[in-house]
Amino acid sequence: MSQLKLTLMLALFTMLGPLGIDTYLPSFHAIAQEFAVDATVVQQTLSVYVLGLAVMMLVYGTLSDAIGRRRVMLFTVTGFGLVSLLAALSPSIETLIALRAAQGVMAGAGMVVSRAMVQDRYHGAQAQRMMAMIMVVFGLAPALAPILGGWLQLHGGWRASFGFLALFALLLLATAWRGLPETLAQEKRTPLAWRPIARNYLTAIRHRPFRRMLLAIGLMGSGMAVYIASAAEFVITLLGQDETGFGWLFIPLVGGGMLGSVISTVLASRLSPARQKQIGFTIMALACTINVGYNALFTATLPWAVLPIALYTLSWSLISPLVVLQAVGFFPTMRGLASSLQGFVQMMLFALITSALVPLLFHSALWLALGHAALIVSGMTLWYFCAREHHG
């Protein structure tokens, strides 16, 4: 398989997780009305999805190290499609919450195993370029999914969004069954034995620089979680749009990320990683400052309320391939496991922010901006001390 075809296929697998988050966001109010619950209860359908996704990220990387990448990808996309179909038929909010947890369990493999597959075949600047290319294609999911979800909600109700997810998974399964290669040779696989696996996890967790870098990456990346999790309130209540207006948030949010990925691809062979990170961190700090300053002085209106968010996602996409590769690079013989831990930390923070932090903030644009900035500045500060200690 050519590099371009592999990039596109891995990007589609990586899309599964975000599609499960973003497609049904315009339907939050409709779900609350149908089941006669308030917005905080519907919010839990998102929290349990991300929690399931996070927990299974710990498993899929190690599992793919043992039985191969292809098997894990095909199994999980099949499960995702079946659970999505059942979610479309949910008779109660309790059933929907349970099925969303199962859907999240099946969604985590693509995000973890794709990174490991890239590093199976490519290294250095080439791996950085491919990861950035995957992020460009993958970025279409969170940009288009809420817009499509709004259209589906308008014409078919909230159940139509889950029907779409089932159809997407079925088509991806059919494509991957014929074309997805196995990138991990048999002789490079690790035994699927509990003691060695537990020992490997303990080795990684006890590695202090790795642990601190994962937390820093998670905090910096959590800036997106604040606005994704609060999208229904931010777009409909604070910005005064209807169910079809989610593009006002997600197109700038994802457009900035895609532009950052393109820039990262261009800079991969032109600037040193340290210089690229320096530029990215500077832009990130500027985005946080503008976002807080604007919302402190003005009432949130379009397009000004979303431009600082786009600047933030640009900066994050500019540096994320570098910082993730640097962290996972501590364990070159356990890339799947290291990638699992990185994804787990990121998604656990997403789940905590979704369930505990966002409900406290989403009634105010200023509070959202302050929460967003607090997470990012904390991550940048932690990374700064890691970089000083390890010269990176």
QUIJO-V573422 format. One record per backbone hydrogen bond with DSSP energy under -1.0 kcal/mol. NH is the residue of the N-H (numbers start at 1). CO is the residue of the C=O. Records with the same first field share a line. If there is no record, write none. Layout:
BEGIN
NH->CO / CO
END
This chain:
BEGIN
6->2
7->3
8->4
9->5
10->6
11->7
12->8
13->9
14->10
15->11
16->13
19->15
20->16
22->18
23->19
27->24
28->25
31->27
32->28
33->29
34->30
35->31
37->32
42->38
43->39
44->41
45->42
47->43
48->44
50->46
51->47
52->48
53->49
54->50
55->51
56->52
57->53
58->55
60->56
63->59
64->60
65->61
66->62
67->63
68->64
73->69
74->70
75->71
76->72
77->73
78->74
79->75
80->76
81->77
82->78
83->79
84->80
85->81
86->82
87->83
88->84
89->86
90->87
96->92
97->93
98->94
99->95
100->96
101->97
102->98
103->99
104->100
105->101
106->102
112->108
113->109
114->110
116->112
117->113
118->114
119->115
120->116
121->117
122->118
126->123
128->124
129->125
130->126
131->127
132->128
133->129
134->130
135->131
136->132
137->133
138->134
139->135
140->137
141->138
143->139
144->140
145->141
148->144
149->145
150->146
151->147
152->148
153->149
154->150
155->151
156->152
160->157
163->159
164->160
165->161
166->162
167->163
168->164
169->165
170->166
171->167
172->168
173->169
174->170
175->171
176->172
177->173
179->175
180->176
188->185
189->186
190->65
193->191
197->193
198->194
199->195
200->196
201->197
202->198
203->199
204->200
205->201
206->202
208->206
211->207
212->208
213->209
214->210
215->211
216->212
217->213
218->214
219->215
220->216
221->217
222->218
224->221
226->222
228->224
229->225
230->226
231->228
234->230
235->231
236->232
237->233
238->233
239->234
241->235
245->242
248->245
249->246
250->246
251->247
253->249
254->250
255->251
256->252
257->253
258->254
259->255
260->256
261->257
262->258
263->259
264->260
265->261
266->262
267->263
268->264
270->267
271->267
276->272
277->273
278->274
279->275
280->276
281->277
282->278
283->279
284->280
285->281
286->282
287->283
288->284
289->285
290->286
291->287
292->288
293->289
294->290
295->291
296->292
297->293
298->294
305->301
306->303
307->303
310->306
311->307
312->308
313->309
314->310
315->311
316->312
317->313
318->314
319->315
320->316
323->319
324->320
325->321
326->322
327->323
328->324
329->325
330->327
331->328
334->331
338->334
339->335
340->336
341->337
342->338
343->339
344->340
345->341
346->342
347->343
348->344
349->345
350->346
351->347
352->348
353->349
354->350
355->351
356->352
357->352
358->353
360->357
361->358
362->358
364->361
368->364
369->365
370->366
371->367
372->368
373->369
374->370
375->371
376->372
377->373
378->374
379->375
380->376
381->377
382->378
383->379
384->380
385->381
386->382
387->383
388->384
389->385
390->386
391->387
END
